[in-house]
């Protein structure tokens, strides 16, 4: 086997598989896949986005995170939005402000990190130059891609609670309209082809001149001029200062497996906290998705959510008690609370509707045993495309807390919390389960259930990511439509409010690879359009 790869976009999976087939390693394949994702899922991710990448390379004795969390521009002030707050998303993913200035438009943009991070990964761990792995993405920009069901569904979504219709990401900004709106004023339907030659030209410029053109050269000058002309916070100095961060994994254990995940402001701390709490219960004896199981897991989810909201932020700006929150002792105390029947309350500021879940993921293992788990995103899309450049900027300012003095408050140079948690479980010294997901605040909850499905219930990778999920990021237990109604009735009898989604597959888009006695198997979330492919 030369490798195996899974992701939500078939075009991207195939591009990564082609790299593996041609002798590239897992990092080469992951970067090629990620760049194609920016071309064929351009509101889920982009070169002006952010993310977190776990790289494990046993022959090089390398195990590293490349974290590239977007940072608030230097022009940001902690109190600049405190007087225009309307409320908070019920799932904790962002705040509602007057004029929606934090979620769409030029003021919603943080520093664009993804291009620098992918280039850094290739330089440190890859074998192929960036110009080579850009070629498939350039082809999809110039020749076009067919609009897939999940892409069109996102474009058509109208969130509740005062959030903007997603079509406005495509139509409000002149640069975005030039790319996404047809001459008759409509948005492309499923199966229609979208071409983005401007983004293709930008990628060709990067291939020819290097990533520094984007951060300190002619592309950077075009970006800075557009921001200045439209009252954006992002400036040339912000672009020039962009660097990806390399860090050791954050480690924990769960039922004999070592667990490697990312540090704050990533969501790995929540994964370890929830696993530690749940290790105190015989989940398998409860039965998968039984009322007792769902209530127990939901309480762990709520405890971790409250801790995230109040105690987790950018460690460069906020003292995060990582050792306490990931300790077995703290988890045992929280488990005792659950056993006593205490129900944790998740506080929200006049909760509004759910936020957009705009992210994507890749898992890759190559024939040498190198593993990559990469999550990247543009957050809530800003809806901004600089004319002539083609790519959409992130809208990550929307998740910062506009109230000064809190874990997630605004500050120049600060990164917001993200639930991204690319995770690898080890059986002894060998990687056993590679997992990650897109999905906003749902990411940690989806990844958690994927791990529980594999470890506690012995599911394959495909079964683990496809099993019915639930999510509890507020006082309400949210259910996918395949959770049994009799189970829902028992949860309500236990005092839990519930809310049923019309979707059979929801609450993150989990993707995973699992090592077996016969090699690796893979799973792509059936709620997305992707696949797992072995080479």
Secondary structure as the mmCIF struct_conf table of DSSP 4:
data_model
#
loop_
_struct_conf.conf_type_id
_struct_conf.id
_struct_conf.beg_label_comp_id
_struct_conf.beg_label_asym_id
_struct_conf.beg_label_seq_id
_struct_conf.end_label_comp_id
_struct_conf.end_label_asym_id
_struct_conf.end_label_seq_id
STRN STRN1 UNK A 3 UNK A 7
BEND BEND1 UNK A 8 UNK A 8
HELX_RH_AL_P HELX_RH_AL_P1 UNK A 10 UNK A 21
TURN_TY1_P TURN_TY1_P1 UNK A 22 UNK A 23
HELX_RH_AL_P HELX_RH_AL_P2 UNK A 26 UNK A 40
BEND BEND2 UNK A 41 UNK A 41
TURN_TY1_P TURN_TY1_P2 UNK A 42 UNK A 44
TURN_TY1_P TURN_TY1_P3 UNK A 47 UNK A 48
STRN STRN2 UNK A 50 UNK A 57
HELX_RH_3T_P HELX_RH_3T_P1 UNK A 58 UNK A 60
TURN_TY1_P TURN_TY1_P4 UNK A 61 UNK A 61
STRN STRN3 UNK A 62 UNK A 68
STRN STRN4 UNK A 71 UNK A 71
TURN_TY1_P TURN_TY1_P5 UNK A 74 UNK A 75
TURN_TY1_P TURN_TY1_P6 UNK A 78 UNK A 83
BEND BEND3 UNK A 84 UNK A 84
STRN STRN5 UNK A 85 UNK A 89
TURN_TY1_P TURN_TY1_P7 UNK A 90 UNK A 91
BEND BEND4 UNK A 92 UNK A 93
STRN STRN6 UNK A 95 UNK A 97
HELX_RH_3T_P HELX_RH_3T_P2 UNK A 98 UNK A 100
TURN_TY1_P TURN_TY1_P8 UNK A 101 UNK A 103
BEND BEND5 UNK A 104 UNK A 105
HELX_RH_3T_P HELX_RH_3T_P3 UNK A 106 UNK A 108
HELX_RH_AL_P HELX_RH_AL_P3 UNK A 114 UNK A 125
BEND BEND6 UNK A 127 UNK A 128
HELX_RH_AL_P HELX_RH_AL_P4 UNK A 130 UNK A 133
TURN_TY1_P TURN_TY1_P9 UNK A 134 UNK A 134
HELX_RH_AL_P HELX_RH_AL_P5 UNK A 135 UNK A 143
STRN STRN7 UNK A 145 UNK A 146
HELX_LH_PP_P HELX_LH_PP_P1 UNK A 147 UNK A 148
HELX_RH_AL_P HELX_RH_AL_P6 UNK A 149 UNK A 156
STRN STRN8 UNK A 158 UNK A 158
BEND BEND7 UNK A 160 UNK A 160
TURN_TY1_P TURN_TY1_P10 UNK A 161 UNK A 162
HELX_LH_PP_P HELX_LH_PP_P2 UNK A 163 UNK A 164
STRN STRN9 UNK A 165 UNK A 165
TURN_TY1_P TURN_TY1_P11 UNK A 166 UNK A 166
HELX_RH_AL_P HELX_RH_AL_P7 UNK A 167 UNK A 171
BEND BEND8 UNK A 172 UNK A 173
HELX_RH_AL_P HELX_RH_AL_P8 UNK A 174 UNK A 180
STRN STRN10 UNK A 181 UNK A 181
TURN_TY1_P TURN_TY1_P12 UNK A 183 UNK A 184
BEND BEND9 UNK A 185 UNK A 185
HELX_LH_PP_P HELX_LH_PP_P3 UNK A 186 UNK A 186
STRN STRN11 UNK A 187 UNK A 187
HELX_LH_PP_P HELX_LH_PP_P4 UNK A 188 UNK A 189
TURN_TY1_P TURN_TY1_P13 UNK A 190 UNK A 191
STRN STRN12 UNK A 193 UNK A 194
HELX_RH_AL_P HELX_RH_AL_P9 UNK A 197 UNK A 209
TURN_TY1_P TURN_TY1_P14 UNK A 211 UNK A 211
HELX_RH_AL_P HELX_RH_AL_P10 UNK A 212 UNK A 216
BEND BEND10 UNK A 217 UNK A 217
HELX_RH_AL_P HELX_RH_AL_P11 UNK A 218 UNK A 229
TURN_TY1_P TURN_TY1_P15 UNK A 230 UNK A 231
BEND BEND11 UNK A 233 UNK A 233
HELX_RH_AL_P HELX_RH_AL_P12 UNK A 236 UNK A 240
TURN_TY1_P TURN_TY1_P16 UNK A 241 UNK A 241
STRN STRN13 UNK A 245 UNK A 247
HELX_LH_PP_P HELX_LH_PP_P5 UNK A 248 UNK A 249
STRN STRN14 UNK A 250 UNK A 254
TURN_TY1_P TURN_TY1_P17 UNK A 255 UNK A 256
STRN STRN15 UNK A 257 UNK A 261
HELX_LH_PP_P HELX_LH_PP_P6 UNK A 262 UNK A 263
TURN_TY1_P TURN_TY1_P18 UNK A 264 UNK A 265
BEND BEND12 UNK A 266 UNK A 266
TURN_TY1_P TURN_TY1_P19 UNK A 267 UNK A 267
HELX_RH_AL_P HELX_RH_AL_P13 UNK A 268 UNK A 278
TURN_TY1_P TURN_TY1_P20 UNK A 279 UNK A 280
BEND BEND13 UNK A 281 UNK A 281
HELX_RH_AL_P HELX_RH_AL_P14 UNK A 283 UNK A 286
TURN_TY1_P TURN_TY1_P21 UNK A 288 UNK A 289
HELX_RH_AL_P HELX_RH_AL_P15 UNK A 291 UNK A 311
BEND BEND14 UNK A 313 UNK A 313
TURN_TY1_P TURN_TY1_P22 UNK A 315 UNK A 317
BEND BEND15 UNK A 318 UNK A 318
HELX_RH_AL_P HELX_RH_AL_P16 UNK A 322 UNK A 325
TURN_TY1_P TURN_TY1_P23 UNK A 326 UNK A 326
HELX_RH_AL_P HELX_RH_AL_P17 UNK A 328 UNK A 339
TURN_TY1_P TURN_TY1_P24 UNK A 340 UNK A 341
BEND BEND16 UNK A 349 UNK A 350
STRN STRN16 UNK A 351 UNK A 352
HELX_LH_PP_P HELX_LH_PP_P7 UNK A 354 UNK A 356
STRN STRN17 UNK A 359 UNK A 366
TURN_TY1_P TURN_TY1_P25 UNK A 367 UNK A 368
STRN STRN18 UNK A 371 UNK A 377
BEND BEND17 UNK A 379 UNK A 380
STRN STRN19 UNK A 385 UNK A 385
TURN_TY1_P TURN_TY1_P26 UNK A 387 UNK A 389
HELX_LH_PP_P HELX_LH_PP_P8 UNK A 391 UNK A 391
STRN STRN20 UNK A 392 UNK A 392
HELX_LH_PP_P HELX_LH_PP_P9 UNK A 393 UNK A 394
HELX_RH_3T_P HELX_RH_3T_P4 UNK A 396 UNK A 399
BEND BEND18 UNK A 400 UNK A 400
STRN STRN21 UNK A 401 UNK A 401
BEND BEND19 UNK A 402 UNK A 403
TURN_TY1_P TURN_TY1_P27 UNK A 404 UNK A 405
BEND BEND20 UNK A 406 UNK A 406
TURN_TY1_P TURN_TY1_P28 UNK A 407 UNK A 408
STRN STRN22 UNK A 409 UNK A 409
TURN_TY1_P TURN_TY1_P29 UNK A 412 UNK A 413
HELX_LH_PP_P HELX_LH_PP_P10 UNK A 414 UNK A 414
STRN STRN23 UNK A 415 UNK A 415
HELX_LH_PP_P HELX_LH_PP_P11 UNK A 416 UNK A 417
STRN STRN24 UNK A 423 UNK A 427
TURN_TY1_P TURN_TY1_P30 UNK A 428 UNK A 429
STRN STRN25 UNK A 430 UNK A 438
TURN_TY1_P TURN_TY1_P31 UNK A 440 UNK A 441
HELX_RH_AL_P HELX_RH_AL_P18 UNK A 442 UNK A 455
TURN_TY1_P TURN_TY1_P32 UNK A 456 UNK A 457
HELX_RH_AL_P HELX_RH_AL_P19 UNK A 461 UNK A 466
BEND BEND21 UNK A 467 UNK A 467
STRN STRN26 UNK A 470 UNK A 471
BEND BEND22 UNK A 473 UNK A 476
STRN STRN27 UNK A 477 UNK A 479
TURN_TY1_P TURN_TY1_P33 UNK A 481 UNK A 482
BEND BEND23 UNK A 483 UNK A 483
HELX_RH_AL_P HELX_RH_AL_P20 UNK A 485 UNK A 493
TURN_TY1_P TURN_TY1_P34 UNK A 494 UNK A 495
STRN STRN28 UNK A 498 UNK A 500
BEND BEND24 UNK A 502 UNK A 502
BEND BEND25 UNK A 504 UNK A 505
BEND BEND26 UNK A 507 UNK A 508
STRN STRN29 UNK A 509 UNK A 516
TURN_TY1_P TURN_TY1_P35 UNK A 517 UNK A 518
STRN STRN30 UNK A 519 UNK A 524
TURN_TY1_P TURN_TY1_P36 UNK A 526 UNK A 527
BEND BEND27 UNK A 528 UNK A 529
STRN STRN31 UNK A 531 UNK A 534
#
